[in-house]
Amino acid sequence: MTVNRQPEPTGSTESDQQLAPSAMVQEGIFLGSDPTKRKEPERRRGQKRRFGAAGLLNVLVTNAVLQFLLASNLVTVVMATLISQVINTGLGYAIYGKLVFRAKGLRHHRPMFRYLLLMTAMWLLNAAGIETGEGFGIQKNLAAAALIPCLAVISFCAQKHWVFKQ
């Protein structure tokens, strides 16, 4: 009795024969599991987490100053938000540029100018939001706290796609 054997394909290895055809196409690796096959560059992975952690520190310091100034009535809402925004800008440019977005060339004028423009817009949005809330009968401190998540999302998107884009 003769057994008909099919010839082995050339170039195939023993490990290839044990893999399903779809795994052979993927070279035996789940596409989502191999860090060397990720599409995102290393510096972009974890940006949201780093932004959240750095932002938490920045928001705590900035918001503590803002809340104190709003509660004390020492200055107007516009001045209180300006003072807190200056602190936010000083801390934020270094923290977000270096730690979060790992941008290069932070001493160049373009990212610095863009960041200053963004922080100016954030200050105006913050002041307008607090005053609008106050117009609706919401306490200044509550209005300021309620704006934090909205302003954080706007800030993250603008920094990622405009200020620190590479």
N, C-alpha and C positions, 0 to 999 in steps of 0.2 A: 504494500500500500504506500502510495506516494502522498506526501503532505504538500499542499500548495502554499507556499509562503510568499507574501508580497515583499518586494524588495524595500529595504529601508531607504527613506529619502536621504539624499546626500546632504551633508552639512548639519543634520539634526543630531542632537545629543540625547543621552538617556533621560536627562531631566526634562527636555522638551516633550518627550513622549508621555510623561506623566501629567503634564499640564493640559487643561482644557484648551481648545482652540482660541477662545477669547483671551485666555491668560497668555498664550504664546504671542498673540498680537501685542499685548501689553508688556511683553517681556517678563511675565511672571510676577508683576508688581501691580497692586491696586494703584491706580493713577493718583488717588487722593492721599495715599499714605507715604509716599516717598518725598521727603523734604527737598531733594535735589530736583524734583520734577515740578515744583510749585512755580506758578506763573509770576507771583509777586516777588519783587526783589526783597532781600533780607531786611532792608531798612524800613520797608512799609509794613511788615508783619507786626501786629500788636500796637499799631498806632492809636487805635481807639482806647485800648486799655491804658497805654502810657498817657494819652491825653486826659483820660479820666482821673488817673492818679495825680498827675502834675496839676491838672485843673482843680482838683479837690483842695490841694494845698494853696494854690493861688486864690481860689474862691474864698476859702476860709479867712485868709489874711485880708483880702480886698473887701469882702462882705462884712467882716468885723469892723473895719474902719468905716464903711458906708453906714452900717446900722448904728454905730455910735454917733456919727455926725447927724443922721436923720433924727435919732431919738433926742439928741441934745438941743436941736434947733439952733446950733451955733452959726450955721451957714444955710444958704438956700439949697433946695434940692439940686439945682444945676451945679452949684459949687461942691456939694457933697459927692455927687456922682463924678465930677471932674477930679477931685482929689483921689477918690478910690480908683478911678480909671488910670491916673498917673502911676499909682502904685502897681496896679494890674499890668500896665504896659512895661514897667521896669522889670518886674519879675518874669512876666510872660514871655518876652522876646527871647531871653536866654533859655528859659525852661522849655518852651515849646519848640524853638528852633533847634536846640542841641539834643534834648532828650527825647522829644516826641517824634519830630519829623526828621531828625538827624541830617539837617540841611548843612550844606557846605557854603562857604562864602557869606556868613552872617554879618561880616563887617563891611560888605559891599552896600552901596546905597539903595539898590533896588528892593531887596527884601525888607530892609529897615524902613524905607519910605512906604512900602505897601502895608507893613505892619502898623505904622503910625496912622495911615489912612483908615485901616480897619478898626483900630482902637478908637479913633475919633468917631467913626460911624457907630461903634458899639456904645460909646458914651452917650451920643445923641439918642440912640434907641432906648437906652436905659433911663435917661432923664425923661424922655417923652413918655415911656411906659409907666414910670412912677407917677408922673403928673396926671396922666390919663386915668390911672387907677384911683388916684386921689379925687379926681373929678367925679368918679362913680361912687365915691364914699368909702373906698378901700384905704386902710391905713397905709402910710408910705412904706413902713417896714415890711408889711405883708406883700405889697405890690412889688417891692424890690426883690424879695425872696421868690415870688412866683415867676419873675422874669428870668431867673438864673438858668433853668433848663433850656428855654428858648434861645437865649443869648449864647449858651454853650454850643448848641447845635450849629447856629449860624457861624460862630467863631471857628469851630472845628472845620467846617466845610470850606470857609474862606481861606483859612490857613493852609489847608491841604491842597486846594486846587488853585490858589492864587498867590499867597504870600511865599510859602516855602516849596512850591512845586519845583521839581528838578527835571 
